[in-house]
Amino acid sequence: MKIRLGYGTGFQEADVPEENIIKIVEQNDIADDAKASGSVAPQSVADILWRALANPIGTPRLRDIVKPGEKIAIITSDITRPMPTWEVIPYVLEELAFAGVSDEDVTLVFALGSHRPHTEEEQRHLAGKAFDMIQCVDSDPSDCVHLGVTRSGTPIDITRVVAEADRIICLGNIEYHYFAGYSGGVKALMPGASTPEAIQANHSMMVEDAACTGNLDGNPLREDLEEVLGICPVDFIFNVVLDEHKQIVHAVAGDVVAAHREGCKYLDKLYRVEIPARADIVIVSQGGAPKDLNLYQTQKALDNSKHAVKDGGTIILVGSCREGLGQKTFEEWITKATAPEDLTRRIREEFRLGGHKAAAIAMVMEHADIKLVSEMEPDFVRSIFIEPYSNLQQAVDDALSEQRKNLADEPTVIIMPYGGSTLPSVR
């Protein structure tokens, strides 16, 4: 079978024996499910957002929660996230206005986490028309209220404007997150509006087996975050699910845990794809530019593919990486390591944005070999513990040959053309 995977602005092609392929992992078509159940999908973003706000999960409507004169903190994502705050915030403000809340009592807080502060232009872009209606500020790790410590030792330090608010509302988009399970929900508050010390304490748990993509039950990192709710409650969330083009296709509102879980279920219907079994070889791509400009971005597809490969198997990662590694801290960590285990050891002691992705790649290496089809210099790729290729066909032929030496039967193959979005799950 001829396969064709996105690679930069073009493609990489290869012939793979059809009898070896056990699954091609692509987004589920949920339109047929909606028709079968007799439901009619919303026709506009406005329909999707209003329907969620009018039918909150686990709470009354937002307009019935807030009261005139209360100070309201609305936390949303920063500029590094795909959350379209400018589309969502007008609907929240309309609910607040219906309840008699004055714009003067509302603050929109951009959750920086460990990221840099925004420029005024970036804040204006994120807030849209709301920028001139309400106060807009970045979370401030230097001005937090210490509320306690979780059982795992994470300090509960919340930026003051949020900690001192009468009501807290969290916005966000739900997508797969490779150690918190999913984005969204409480993550806007914690660690989004917290401190580097809280991030270090919580995110150091990313090396635990249960802290992985698409997993919430028993995920120590997620449980640690949600423990914060007992001390700093969130009154309401409004989360959206985006498609491949970053357009809103679903929304949930209400309780910070219950509504979030329903949003995760919808994401799973769309992007969690059943596979019959893990395969000896997984061929995965981000889908081409701009998602594979560098290894830092392409890592997301690699991390999802680990759920489809057998222990001792081979992952063929296809991404042009024409801009190299793509992030300064990521480069520093991965180039200074003498072995993959150096990275997992380091992340336990020092969580750093960028370094965490280097550690995530090292964690994949514990279970599978990685072949990278890219534009990067071969000797450099070898120096970061990955086998380099410029041609997908050669990588496929080598992987098949190597796996045949260790197997009684023919190697099985799974193909993931859009590995950054789809999550394989054994049936």
KEVOLUM-616266 format. One record per residue (C-alpha): residue number from 1; x, y, z. Coordinates in nm, 2 decimals, always signed. Layout:
<tidos>
baro=NUM	c1=X	c2=Y	c3=Z $
...
</tidos>
This chain:
<tidos>
baro=1	c1=+0.00	c2=+0.00	c3=+0.00 $
baro=2	c1=+0.13	c2=+0.35	c3=-0.09 $
baro=3	c1=+0.11	c2=+0.58	c3=+0.21 $
baro=4	c1=+0.15	c2=+0.96	c3=+0.19 $
baro=5	c1=+0.22	c2=+1.17	c3=+0.49 $
baro=6	c1=+0.25	c2=+1.55	c3=+0.53 $
baro=7	c1=+0.60	c2=+1.67	c3=+0.55 $
baro=8	c1=+0.67	c2=+2.04	c3=+0.56 $
baro=9	c1=+0.48	c2=+2.20	c3=+0.27 $
baro=10	c1=+0.49	c2=+1.87	c3=+0.08 $
baro=11	c1=+0.48	c2=+1.49	c3=+0.15 $
baro=12	c1=+0.68	c2=+1.18	c3=+0.21 $
baro=13	c1=+0.57	c2=+0.86	c3=+0.05 $
baro=14	c1=+0.64	c2=+0.49	c3=+0.10 $
baro=15	c1=+0.52	c2=+0.15	c3=+0.01 $
baro=16	c1=+0.41	c2=-0.06	c3=+0.31 $
baro=17	c1=+0.29	c2=-0.42	c3=+0.27 $
baro=18	c1=-0.08	c2=-0.40	c3=+0.31 $
baro=19	c1=-0.10	c2=-0.72	c3=+0.50 $
baro=20	c1=+0.12	c2=-0.57	c3=+0.77 $
baro=21	c1=-0.10	c2=-0.27	c3=+0.83 $
baro=22	c1=-0.35	c2=-0.32	c3=+1.12 $
baro=23	c1=-0.48	c2=+0.03	c3=+1.15 $
baro=24	c1=-0.47	c2=+0.38	c3=+0.99 $
baro=25	c1=-0.55	c2=+0.62	c3=+1.28 $
baro=26	c1=-0.77	c2=+0.91	c3=+1.16 $
baro=27	c1=-1.02	c2=+1.14	c3=+1.33 $
baro=28	c1=-1.36	c2=+0.97	c3=+1.40 $
baro=29	c1=-1.66	c2=+1.08	c3=+1.20 $
baro=30	c1=-1.92	c2=+1.17	c3=+1.47 $
baro=31	c1=-2.17	c2=+1.33	c3=+1.22 $
baro=32	c1=-2.33	c2=+0.98	c3=+1.17 $
baro=33	c1=-2.37	c2=+0.94	c3=+1.55 $
baro=34	c1=-2.56	c2=+1.27	c3=+1.57 $
baro=35	c1=-2.79	c2=+1.17	c3=+1.29 $
baro=36	c1=-2.85	c2=+0.82	c3=+1.44 $
baro=37	c1=-2.95	c2=+0.97	c3=+1.77 $
baro=38	c1=-3.18	c2=+1.22	c3=+1.60 $
baro=39	c1=-2.99	c2=+1.52	c3=+1.73 $
baro=40	c1=-2.91	c2=+1.81	c3=+1.50 $
baro=41	c1=-2.56	c2=+1.96	c3=+1.53 $
baro=42	c1=-2.54	c2=+2.33	c3=+1.60 $
baro=43	c1=-2.50	c2=+2.53	c3=+1.29 $
baro=44	c1=-2.30	c2=+2.82	c3=+1.43 $
baro=45	c1=-2.04	c2=+2.90	c3=+1.70 $
baro=46	c1=-2.31	c2=+3.12	c3=+1.86 $
baro=47	c1=-2.55	c2=+2.83	c3=+1.89 $
baro=48	c1=-2.27	c2=+2.61	c3=+2.04 $
baro=49	c1=-2.18	c2=+2.87	c3=+2.30 $
baro=50	c1=-2.53	c2=+2.97	c3=+2.40 $
baro=51	c1=-2.64	c2=+2.61	c3=+2.42 $
baro=52	c1=-2.36	c2=+2.53	c3=+2.67 $
baro=53	c1=-2.43	c2=+2.84	c3=+2.89 $
baro=54	c1=-2.80	c2=+2.77	c3=+2.89 $
baro=55	c1=-2.75	c2=+2.41	c3=+2.99 $
baro=56	c1=-2.46	c2=+2.40	c3=+3.25 $
baro=57	c1=-2.35	c2=+2.07	c3=+3.39 $
baro=58	c1=-2.35	c2=+2.04	c3=+3.77 $
baro=59	c1=-2.43	c2=+2.41	c3=+3.85 $
baro=60	c1=-2.70	c2=+2.67	c3=+3.80 $
baro=61	c1=-2.67	c2=+2.91	c3=+3.51 $
baro=62	c1=-2.39	c2=+3.16	c3=+3.56 $
baro=63	c1=-2.64	c2=+3.44	c3=+3.58 $
baro=64	c1=-2.80	c2=+3.26	c3=+3.88 $
baro=65	c1=-2.46	c2=+3.22	c3=+4.06 $
baro=66	c1=-2.32	c2=+3.57	c3=+4.06 $
baro=67	c1=-2.46	c2=+3.87	c3=+4.24 $
baro=68	c1=-2.44	c2=+4.25	c3=+4.18 $
baro=69	c1=-2.15	c2=+4.40	c3=+4.36 $
baro=70	c1=-1.94	c2=+4.09	c3=+4.36 $
baro=71	c1=-1.58	c2=+4.10	c3=+4.23 $
baro=72	c1=-1.55	c2=+3.85	c3=+3.94 $
baro=73	c1=-1.22	c2=+3.71	c3=+3.82 $
baro=74	c1=-1.23	c2=+3.54	c3=+3.48 $
baro=75	c1=-0.92	c2=+3.33	c3=+3.41 $
baro=76	c1=-0.83	c2=+3.25	c3=+3.05 $
baro=77	c1=-0.53	c2=+3.11	c3=+2.85 $
baro=78	c1=-0.23	c2=+3.31	c3=+2.74 $
baro=79	c1=-0.11	c2=+3.38	c3=+2.39 $
baro=80	c1=+0.07	c2=+3.04	c3=+2.36 $
baro=81	c1=-0.26	c2=+2.85	c3=+2.37 $
baro=82	c1=-0.52	c2=+2.82	c3=+2.09 $
baro=83	c1=-0.81	c2=+2.92	c3=+2.31 $
baro=84	c1=-1.02	c2=+3.19	c3=+2.12 $
baro=85	c1=-1.10	c2=+3.40	c3=+2.42 $
baro=86	c1=-1.21	c2=+3.69	c3=+2.20 $
baro=87	c1=-1.50	c2=+3.47	c3=+2.07 $
baro=88	c1=-1.60	c2=+3.33	c3=+2.41 $
baro=89	c1=-1.57	c2=+3.63	c3=+2.65 $
baro=90	c1=-1.87	c2=+3.83	c3=+2.51 $
baro=91	c1=-2.11	c2=+3.55	c3=+2.60 $
baro=92	c1=-1.98	c2=+3.53	c3=+2.95 $
baro=93	c1=-2.00	c2=+3.91	c3=+2.99 $
baro=94	c1=-2.36	c2=+3.90	c3=+2.87 $
baro=95	c1=-2.45	c2=+3.64	c3=+3.14 $
baro=96	c1=-2.29	c2=+3.86	c3=+3.40 $
baro=97	c1=-2.47	c2=+4.17	c3=+3.28 $
baro=98	c1=-2.80	c2=+3.98	c3=+3.29 $
baro=99	c1=-2.73	c2=+3.92	c3=+3.66 $
baro=100	c1=-2.66	c2=+4.29	c3=+3.72 $
baro=101	c1=-2.28	c2=+4.26	c3=+3.75 $
baro=102	c1=-2.10	c2=+4.58	c3=+3.65 $
baro=103	c1=-1.81	c2=+4.57	c3=+3.40 $
baro=104	c1=-1.61	c2=+4.76	c3=+3.66 $
baro=105	c1=-1.63	c2=+4.46	c3=+3.89 $
baro=106	c1=-1.49	c2=+4.21	c3=+3.63 $
baro=107	c1=-1.12	c2=+4.13	c3=+3.57 $
baro=108	c1=-1.00	c2=+3.91	c3=+3.29 $
baro=109	c1=-0.68	c2=+3.74	c3=+3.40 $
baro=110	c1=-0.44	c2=+3.58	c3=+3.15 $
baro=111	c1=-0.29	c2=+3.27	c3=+3.30 $
baro=112	c1=+0.08	c2=+3.29	c3=+3.23 $
baro=113	c1=+0.19	c2=+2.97	c3=+3.40 $
baro=114	c1=+0.56	c2=+2.97	c3=+3.33 $
baro=115	c1=+0.53	c2=+3.19	c3=+3.02 $
baro=116	c1=+0.64	c2=+3.55	c3=+2.97 $
baro=117	c1=+0.41	c2=+3.85	c3=+3.03 $
baro=118	c1=+0.20	c2=+3.98	c3=+2.74 $
baro=119	c1=+0.24	c2=+4.30	c3=+2.55 $
baro=120	c1=-0.07	c2=+4.53	c3=+2.55 $
baro=121	c1=-0.12	c2=+4.44	c3=+2.19 $
baro=122	c1=-0.13	c2=+4.07	c3=+2.27 $
baro=123	c1=-0.38	c2=+4.13	c3=+2.56 $
baro=124	c1=-0.60	c2=+4.33	c3=+2.32 $
baro=125	c1=-0.59	c2=+4.05	c3=+2.06 $
baro=126	c1=-0.69	c2=+3.79	c3=+2.32 $
baro=127	c1=-0.96	c2=+3.99	c3=+2.48 $
baro=128	c1=-1.11	c2=+4.14	c3=+2.16 $
baro=129	c1=-1.37	c2=+4.40	c3=+2.23 $
baro=130	c1=-1.37	c2=+4.31	c3=+2.60 $
baro=131	c1=-1.03	c2=+4.48	c3=+2.63 $
baro=132	c1=-1.20	c2=+4.82	c3=+2.64 $
baro=133	c1=-1.49	c2=+4.71	c3=+2.86 $
baro=134	c1=-1.32	c2=+4.54	c3=+3.16 $
baro=135	c1=-0.99	c2=+4.53	c3=+3.33 $
baro=136	c1=-0.74	c2=+4.29	c3=+3.17 $
baro=137	c1=-0.42	c2=+4.18	c3=+3.35 $
baro=138	c1=-0.16	c2=+3.90	c3=+3.34 $
baro=139	c1=-0.14	c2=+3.67	c3=+3.64 $
baro=140	c1=+0.15	c2=+3.78	c3=+3.86 $
baro=141	c1=+0.37	c2=+3.51	c3=+4.03 $
baro=142	c1=+0.53	c2=+3.78	c3=+4.24 $
baro=143	c1=+0.20	c2=+3.89	c3=+4.39 $
baro=144	c1=+0.02	c2=+3.57	c3=+4.51 $
baro=145	c1=-0.17	c2=+3.47	c3=+4.82 $
baro=146	c1=-0.05	c2=+3.15	c3=+4.99 $
baro=147	c1=-0.35	c2=+2.94	c3=+5.07 $
baro=148	c1=-0.19	c2=+2.61	c3=+5.17 $
baro=149	c1=-0.01	c2=+2.30	c3=+5.04 $
baro=150	c1=-0.15	c2=+1.99	c3=+4.87 $
baro=151	c1=-0.08	c2=+1.65	c3=+5.01 $
baro=152	c1=+0.18	c2=+1.60	c3=+4.74 $
baro=153	c1=+0.36	c2=+1.92	c3=+4.86 $
baro=154	c1=+0.25	c2=+2.16	c3=+4.59 $
baro=155	c1=+0.22	c2=+2.51	c3=+4.72 $
baro=156	c1=-0.12	c2=+2.66	c3=+4.66 $
baro=157	c1=-0.02	c2=+3.02	c3=+4.57 $
baro=158	c1=-0.28	c2=+3.20	c3=+4.36 $
baro=159	c1=-0.24	c2=+3.54	c3=+4.20 $
baro=160	c1=-0.39	c2=+3.80	c3=+4.42 $
baro=161	c1=-0.66	c2=+3.93	c3=+4.19 $
baro=162	c1=-0.80	c2=+3.58	c3=+4.16 $
baro=163	c1=-0.75	c2=+3.47	c3=+4.53 $
baro=164	c1=-0.93	c2=+3.78	c3=+4.66 $
baro=165	c1=-1.22	c2=+3.77	c3=+4.41 $
baro=166	c1=-1.58	c2=+3.68	c3=+4.52 $
baro=167	c1=-1.63	c2=+3.45	c3=+4.22 $
baro=168	c1=-1.38	c2=+3.27	c3=+3.99 $
baro=169	c1=-1.47	c2=+3.17	c3=+3.64 $
baro=170	c1=-1.23	c2=+2.96	c3=+3.43 $
baro=171	c1=-1.22	c2=+2.96	c3=+3.05 $
baro=172	c1=-1.01	c2=+2.73	c3=+2.83 $
baro=173	c1=-1.00	c2=+2.48	c3=+2.54 $
baro=174	c1=-0.99	c2=+2.11	c3=+2.60 $
baro=175	c1=-0.73	c2=+1.91	c3=+2.41 $
baro=176	c1=-0.50	c2=+1.62	c3=+2.49 $
baro=177	c1=-0.22	c2=+1.70	c3=+2.73 $
baro=178	c1=+0.06	c2=+1.46	c3=+2.76 $
baro=179	c1=+0.09	c2=+1.45	c3=+3.13 $
baro=180	c1=-0.22	c2=+1.62	c3=+3.27 $
baro=181	c1=-0.44	c2=+1.40	c3=+3.06 $
baro=182	c1=-0.63	c2=+1.69	c3=+2.91 $
baro=183	c1=-0.61	c2=+2.06	c3=+2.91 $
baro=184	c1=-0.89	c2=+2.28	c3=+3.04 $
baro=185	c1=-1.08	c2=+2.26	c3=+3.37 $
baro=186	c1=-0.88	c2=+2.36	c3=+3.68 $
baro=187	c1=-0.56	c2=+2.41	c3=+3.48 $
baro=188	c1=-0.65	c2=+2.77	c3=+3.42 $
baro=189	c1=-0.64	c2=+2.83	c3=+3.79 $
baro=190	c1=-0.37	c2=+2.59	c3=+3.89 $
baro=191	c1=-0.10	c2=+2.61	c3=+3.77 $
baro=192	c1=-0.20	c2=+2.88	c3=+3.52 $
baro=193	c1=-0.25	c2=+3.16	c3=+3.78 $
baro=194	c1=+0.01	c2=+3.03	c3=+4.03 $
baro=195	c1=+0.39	c2=+3.04	c3=+4.07 $
baro=196	c1=+0.70	c2=+2.87	c3=+3.93 $
baro=197	c1=+0.74	c2=+2.68	c3=+4.25 $
baro=198	c1=+0.39	c2=+2.53	c3=+4.22 $
baro=199	c1=+0.46	c2=+2.44	c3=+3.86 $
baro=200	c1=+0.78	c2=+2.26	c3=+3.95 $
baro=201	c1=+0.62	c2=+2.07	c3=+4.24 $
baro=202	c1=+0.32	c2=+1.96	c3=+4.03 $
baro=203	c1=+0.48	c2=+1.90	c3=+3.69 $
baro=204	c1=+0.77	c2=+1.69	c3=+3.83 $
baro=205	c1=+0.50	c2=+1.42	c3=+3.85 $
baro=206	c1=+0.50	c2=+1.39	c3=+3.47 $
baro=207	c1=+0.74	c2=+1.10	c3=+3.50 $
baro=208	c1=+0.48	c2=+0.88	c3=+3.67 $
baro=209	c1=+0.32	c2=+0.62	c3=+3.44 $
baro=210	c1=-0.04	c2=+0.73	c3=+3.51 $
baro=211	c1=+0.05	c2=+1.10	c3=+3.42 $
baro=212	c1=-0.01	c2=+1.06	c3=+3.05 $
baro=213	c1=-0.22	c2=+1.17	c3=+2.75 $
baro=214	c1=-0.60	c2=+1.10	c3=+2.78 $
baro=215	c1=-0.58	c2=+0.97	c3=+3.14 $
baro=216	c1=-0.76	c2=+1.13	c3=+3.43 $
baro=217	c1=-0.83	c2=+0.84	c3=+3.66 $
baro=218	c1=-0.54	c2=+0.79	c3=+3.90 $
baro=219	c1=-0.34	c2=+1.06	c3=+3.73 $
baro=220	c1=-0.14	c2=+1.20	c3=+4.02 $
baro=221	c1=-0.07	c2=+1.53	c3=+3.85 $
baro=222	c1=-0.43	c2=+1.60	c3=+3.77 $
baro=223	c1=-0.54	c2=+1.49	c3=+4.11 $
baro=224	c1=-0.29	c2=+1.72	c3=+4.27 $
baro=225	c1=-0.43	c2=+2.01	c3=+4.07 $
baro=226	c1=-0.79	c2=+1.93	c3=+4.15 $
baro=227	c1=-0.71	c2=+1.90	c3=+4.52 $
baro=228	c1=-0.66	c2=+2.28	c3=+4.51 $
baro=229	c1=-1.04	c2=+2.33	c3=+4.45 $
baro=230	c1=-1.11	c2=+2.23	c3=+4.81 $
baro=231	c1=-0.92	c2=+2.54	c3=+4.92 $
baro=232	c1=-0.97	c2=+2.78	c3=+4.63 $
baro=233	c1=-1.31	c2=+2.69	c3=+4.47 $
baro=234	c1=-1.39	c2=+2.77	c3=+4.10 $
baro=235	c1=-1.75	c2=+2.87	c3=+4.06 $
baro=236	c1=-1.79	c2=+2.81	c3=+3.69 $
baro=237	c1=-1.60	c2=+2.70	c3=+3.38 $
baro=238	c1=-1.67	c2=+2.76	c3=+3.02 $
baro=239	c1=-1.45	c2=+2.53	c3=+2.80 $
baro=240	c1=-1.45	c2=+2.47	c3=+2.43 $
baro=241	c1=-1.33	c2=+2.19	c3=+2.19 $
baro=242	c1=-1.16	c2=+2.30	c3=+1.87 $
baro=243	c1=-1.12	c2=+2.12	c3=+1.54 $
baro=244	c1=-0.81	c2=+2.08	c3=+1.33 $
baro=245	c1=-0.86	c2=+2.44	c3=+1.20 $
baro=246	c1=-0.89	c2=+2.58	c3=+1.56 $
baro=247	c1=-1.27	c2=+2.64	c3=+1.51 $
baro=248	c1=-1.51	c2=+2.59	c3=+1.80 $
baro=249	c1=-1.71	c2=+2.27	c3=+1.75 $
baro=250	c1=-1.83	c2=+2.20	c3=+2.10 $
baro=251	c1=-1.86	c2=+2.37	c3=+2.44 $
baro=252	c1=-1.93	c2=+2.28	c3=+2.80 $
baro=253	c1=-2.01	c2=+2.50	c3=+3.10 $
baro=254	c1=-2.07	c2=+2.45	c3=+3.47 $
baro=255	c1=-1.89	c2=+2.26	c3=+3.74 $
baro=256	c1=-1.51	c2=+2.27	c3=+3.71 $
baro=257	c1=-1.48	c2=+1.89	c3=+3.73 $
baro=258	c1=-1.82	c2=+1.75	c3=+3.60 $
baro=259	c1=-1.84	c2=+1.99	c3=+3.30 $
baro=260	c1=-1.47	c2=+1.93	c3=+3.22 $
baro=261	c1=-1.52	c2=+1.55	c3=+3.22 $
baro=262	c1=-1.81	c2=+1.59	c3=+2.97 $
baro=263	c1=-1.59	c2=+1.80	c3=+2.74 $
baro=264	c1=-1.32	c2=+1.53	c3=+2.76 $
baro=265	c1=-1.57	c2=+1.27	c3=+2.66 $
baro=266	c1=-1.66	c2=+1.47	c3=+2.35 $
baro=267	c1=-1.29	c2=+1.52	c3=+2.26 $
baro=268	c1=-1.25	c2=+1.14	c3=+2.29 $
baro=269	c1=-1.55	c2=+1.08	c3=+2.05 $
baro=270	c1=-1.37	c2=+1.30	c3=+1.80 $
baro=271	c1=-1.00	c2=+1.21	c3=+1.84 $
baro=272	c1=-0.96	c2=+0.89	c3=+2.05 $
baro=273	c1=-0.93	c2=+0.62	c3=+1.79 $
baro=274	c1=-0.96	c2=+0.25	c3=+1.88 $
baro=275	c1=-0.68	c2=+0.02	c3=+1.76 $
baro=276	c1=-0.69	c2=-0.36	c3=+1.76 $
baro=277	c1=-0.36	c2=-0.39	c3=+1.94 $
baro=278	c1=-0.02	c2=-0.21	c3=+1.97 $
baro=279	c1=+0.20	c2=-0.25	c3=+1.67 $
baro=280	c1=+0.56	c2=-0.34	c3=+1.62 $
baro=281	c1=+0.61	c2=-0.03	c3=+1.40 $
baro=282	c1=+0.42	c2=+0.30	c3=+1.42 $
baro=283	c1=+0.46	c2=+0.56	c3=+1.14 $
baro=284	c1=+0.35	c2=+0.90	c3=+1.26 $
baro=285	c1=+0.34	c2=+1.25	c3=+1.12 $
baro=286	c1=+0.22	c2=+1.59	c3=+1.25 $
baro=287	c1=+0.05	c2=+1.64	c3=+0.91 $
baro=288	c1=+0.31	c2=+1.88	c3=+0.77 $
baro=289	c1=+0.36	c2=+2.26	c3=+0.80 $
baro=290	c1=+0.33	c2=+2.45	c3=+1.02 $
baro=291	c1=+0.31	c2=+2.18	c3=+1.28 $
baro=292	c1=+0.64	c2=+2.01	c3=+1.19 $
baro=293	c1=+0.86	c2=+2.32	c3=+1.16 $
baro=294	c1=+1.08	c2=+2.20	c3=+1.45 $
baro=295	c1=+1.13	c2=+1.90	c3=+1.68 $
baro=296	c1=+0.97	c2=+2.09	c3=+1.97 $
baro=297	c1=+0.64	c2=+2.10	c3=+1.79 $
baro=298	c1=+0.67	c2=+1.76	c3=+1.63 $
baro=299	c1=+0.72	c2=+1.60	c3=+1.97 $
baro=300	c1=+0.34	c2=+1.61	c3=+2.03 $
baro=301	c1=+0.29	c2=+1.35	c3=+1.75 $
baro=302	c1=+0.57	c2=+1.14	c3=+1.89 $
baro=303	c1=+0.41	c2=+1.14	c3=+2.23 $
baro=304	c1=+0.07	c2=+1.03	c3=+2.11 $
baro=305	c1=+0.23	c2=+0.75	c3=+1.90 $
baro=306	c1=+0.38	c2=+0.59	c3=+2.21 $
baro=307	c1=+0.03	c2=+0.46	c3=+2.29 $
baro=308	c1=+0.03	c2=+0.26	c3=+1.97 $
baro=309	c1=+0.37	c2=+0.09	c3=+1.98 $
baro=310	c1=+0.47	c2=-0.23	c3=+2.15 $
baro=311	c1=+0.76	c2=-0.23	c3=+2.40 $
baro=312	c1=+1.07	c2=-0.29	c3=+2.19 $
baro=313	c1=+0.90	c2=-0.15	c3=+1.88 $
baro=314	c1=+0.99	c2=+0.12	c3=+1.64 $
baro=315	c1=+0.84	c2=+0.47	c3=+1.59 $
baro=316	c1=+0.91	c2=+0.64	c3=+1.26 $
baro=317	c1=+0.85	c2=+1.01	c3=+1.32 $
baro=318	c1=+0.79	c2=+1.21	c3=+1.00 $
baro=319	c1=+0.85	c2=+1.59	c3=+1.03 $
baro=320	c1=+1.06	c2=+1.83	c3=+0.83 $
baro=321	c1=+1.20	c2=+2.01	c3=+1.13 $
baro=322	c1=+1.35	c2=+2.26	c3=+0.89 $
baro=323	c1=+1.40	c2=+2.50	c3=+1.18 $
baro=324	c1=+1.58	c2=+2.25	c3=+1.39 $
baro=325	c1=+1.50	c2=+2.19	c3=+1.76 $
baro=326	c1=+1.29	c2=+2.51	c3=+1.79 $
baro=327	c1=+1.32	c2=+2.61	c3=+2.15 $
baro=328	c1=+1.62	c2=+2.73	c3=+2.35 $
baro=329	c1=+1.57	c2=+2.54	c3=+2.67 $
baro=330	c1=+1.47	c2=+2.23	c3=+2.49 $
baro=331	c1=+1.79	c2=+2.25	c3=+2.29 $
baro=332	c1=+2.00	c2=+2.31	c3=+2.59 $
baro=333	c1=+1.86	c2=+2.01	c3=+2.78 $
baro=334	c1=+1.87	c2=+1.76	c3=+2.49 $
baro=335	c1=+2.21	c2=+1.85	c3=+2.36 $
baro=336	c1=+2.38	c2=+1.85	c3=+2.70 $
baro=337	c1=+2.24	c2=+1.51	c3=+2.80 $
baro=338	c1=+2.49	c2=+1.22	c3=+2.78 $
baro=339	c1=+2.21	c2=+0.96	c3=+2.78 $
baro=340	c1=+1.82	c2=+0.97	c3=+2.76 $
baro=341	c1=+1.80	c2=+0.88	c3=+3.13 $
baro=342	c1=+1.98	c2=+1.21	c3=+3.22 $
baro=343	c1=+1.67	c2=+1.39	c3=+3.10 $
baro=344	c1=+1.41	c2=+1.20	c3=+3.31 $
baro=345	c1=+1.64	c2=+1.24	c3=+3.61 $
baro=346	c1=+1.67	c2=+1.61	c3=+3.56 $
baro=347	c1=+1.30	c2=+1.68	c3=+3.52 $
baro=348	c1=+1.23	c2=+1.52	c3=+3.86 $
baro=349	c1=+1.47	c2=+1.78	c3=+4.01 $
baro=350	c1=+1.40	c2=+2.08	c3=+3.79 $
baro=351	c1=+1.09	c2=+2.13	c3=+3.59 $
baro=352	c1=+1.15	c2=+2.38	c3=+3.31 $
baro=353	c1=+0.94	c2=+2.47	c3=+3.02 $
baro=354	c1=+1.12	c2=+2.33	c3=+2.71 $
baro=355	c1=+1.32	c2=+2.08	c3=+2.92 $
baro=356	c1=+0.99	c2=+1.90	c3=+2.99 $
baro=357	c1=+0.96	c2=+1.81	c3=+2.62 $
baro=358	c1=+1.32	c2=+1.67	c3=+2.61 $
baro=359	c1=+1.23	c2=+1.45	c3=+2.91 $
baro=360	c1=+0.91	c2=+1.34	c3=+2.73 $
baro=361	c1=+1.11	c2=+1.22	c3=+2.43 $
baro=362	c1=+1.34	c2=+1.04	c3=+2.66 $
baro=363	c1=+1.05	c2=+0.86	c3=+2.83 $
baro=364	c1=+0.94	c2=+0.73	c3=+2.48 $
baro=365	c1=+1.29	c2=+0.60	c3=+2.42 $
baro=366	c1=+1.26	c2=+0.38	c3=+2.73 $
baro=367	c1=+1.01	c2=+0.17	c3=+2.54 $
baro=368	c1=+1.08	c2=+0.21	c3=+2.16 $
baro=369	c1=+1.34	c2=+0.31	c3=+1.91 $
baro=370	c1=+1.29	c2=+0.63	c3=+1.73 $
baro=371	c1=+1.37	c2=+0.70	c3=+1.36 $
baro=372	c1=+1.33	c2=+1.06	c3=+1.25 $
baro=373	c1=+1.26	c2=+1.15	c3=+0.88 $
baro=374	c1=+1.36	c2=+1.51	c3=+0.87 $
baro=375	c1=+1.57	c2=+1.78	c3=+0.71 $
baro=376	c1=+1.80	c2=+1.80	c3=+1.01 $
baro=377	c1=+2.17	c2=+1.71	c3=+0.99 $
baro=378	c1=+2.21	c2=+1.33	c3=+1.04 $
baro=379	c1=+2.51	c2=+1.35	c3=+1.28 $
baro=380	c1=+2.32	c2=+1.60	c3=+1.50 $
baro=381	c1=+2.01	c2=+1.38	c3=+1.51 $
baro=382	c1=+2.23	c2=+1.08	c3=+1.62 $
baro=383	c1=+2.38	c2=+1.30	c3=+1.89 $
baro=384	c1=+2.04	c2=+1.34	c3=+2.05 $
baro=385	c1=+1.99	c2=+0.96	c3=+2.05 $
baro=386	c1=+1.76	c2=+0.94	c3=+1.74 $
baro=387	c1=+1.83	c2=+0.75	c3=+1.42 $
baro=388	c1=+1.82	c2=+1.00	c3=+1.12 $
baro=389	c1=+1.66	c2=+0.96	c3=+0.78 $
baro=390	c1=+1.58	c2=+1.19	c3=+0.49 $
baro=391	c1=+1.36	c2=+0.94	c3=+0.31 $
baro=392	c1=+1.05	c2=+0.76	c3=+0.46 $
baro=393	c1=+1.08	c2=+0.46	c3=+0.24 $
baro=394	c1=+1.43	c2=+0.38	c3=+0.37 $
baro=395	c1=+1.31	c2=+0.42	c3=+0.73 $
baro=396	c1=+1.02	c2=+0.18	c3=+0.66 $
baro=397	c1=+1.24	c2=-0.08	c3=+0.49 $
baro=398	c1=+1.49	c2=-0.06	c3=+0.78 $
baro=399	c1=+1.23	c2=-0.09	c3=+1.05 $
baro=400	c1=+1.06	c2=-0.39	c3=+0.88 $
baro=401	c1=+1.40	c2=-0.56	c3=+0.84 $
baro=402	c1=+1.51	c2=-0.50	c3=+1.20 $
baro=403	c1=+1.17	c2=-0.61	c3=+1.35 $
baro=404	c1=+1.17	c2=-0.93	c3=+1.14 $
baro=405	c1=+1.49	c2=-1.04	c3=+1.31 $
baro=406	c1=+1.32	c2=-1.05	c3=+1.64 $
baro=407	c1=+0.97	c2=-1.18	c3=+1.55 $
baro=408	c1=+0.83	c2=-1.51	c3=+1.45 $
baro=409	c1=+0.56	c2=-1.34	c3=+1.25 $
baro=410	c1=+0.55	c2=-1.04	c3=+1.02 $
baro=411	c1=+0.58	c2=-0.70	c3=+1.19 $
baro=412	c1=+0.25	c2=-0.52	c3=+1.24 $
baro=413	c1=+0.22	c2=-0.15	c3=+1.14 $
baro=414	c1=+0.00	c2=+0.14	c3=+1.25 $
baro=415	c1=+0.00	c2=+0.46	c3=+1.05 $
baro=416	c1=-0.09	c2=+0.80	c3=+1.21 $
baro=417	c1=-0.12	c2=+1.07	c3=+0.95 $
baro=418	c1=-0.22	c2=+1.34	c3=+1.20 $
baro=419	c1=-0.05	c2=+1.22	c3=+1.51 $
baro=420	c1=-0.06	c2=+1.54	c3=+1.71 $
baro=421	c1=-0.45	c2=+1.53	c3=+1.72 $
baro=422	c1=-0.54	c2=+1.17	c3=+1.73 $
baro=423	c1=-0.49	c2=+0.94	c3=+2.03 $
baro=424	c1=-0.48	c2=+0.57	c3=+1.97 $
baro=425	c1=-0.64	c2=+0.35	c3=+2.23 $
baro=426	c1=-0.63	c2=-0.03	c3=+2.24 $
baro=427	c1=-0.98	c2=-0.18	c3=+2.20 $
</tidos>
